[in-house]
């Protein structure tokens, strides 16, 4: 599966200098937020791949002008070709805004998703706008990451966490790819291409029921 990730900055290569067929190679497009709705609508017009998005802290305009042809996956687990994607947009609250949250508010959102996550036997990709605390975030409050995202990775061990919010010009040491435990972390600023081999996705699908059976055996042994 070839995934185009976009975030924070409208790519001139994809918008201003678009050429027919440029998006044909992608199976999925994921937006981490803070992009003009017209930009996402443009991408959706010229691809057959689903365009999925979460909100950035500057995306309050989506209420009046939602990206056409795209799917918002906030607060849900979206399944696509065997891949389970959990969407949690927004940033740390630093001023009034629809898509900003305190740590406590983000934790409350996540608690409200426990049944959906359980019903899907976890998730493979965490798609967010903000990074996790201490993992690619910054020291200033607006760009501080959520500790609750760290707890999510500790509990569910997703294969990937994909975020935006921290721009390349914020630091000289911006890491596109890093890792935390079993999770590979991707900063999708501007645009980034993530390729996941089909055999790897097939392995994820095989592992999921095994984990479920393991939990059942463990519960039975406890009885």
Beta strands, then each sheet from edge to edge (+ up, - down):
strand 1: 2-7
strand 2: 28-31
strand 3: 50-53
strand 4: 71-72
strand 5: 77-80
strand 6: 83-88
strand 7: 91-92
strand 8: 100-101
strand 9: 125-128
strand 10: 160-163
strand 11: 177-180
strand 12: 183-187
strand 13: 190-195
sheet 1: 4+ 3+ 2+ 1+ 13-
sheet 2: 5+ 6- 9- 10- 12- 11+
sheet 3: 7+ 8+
end
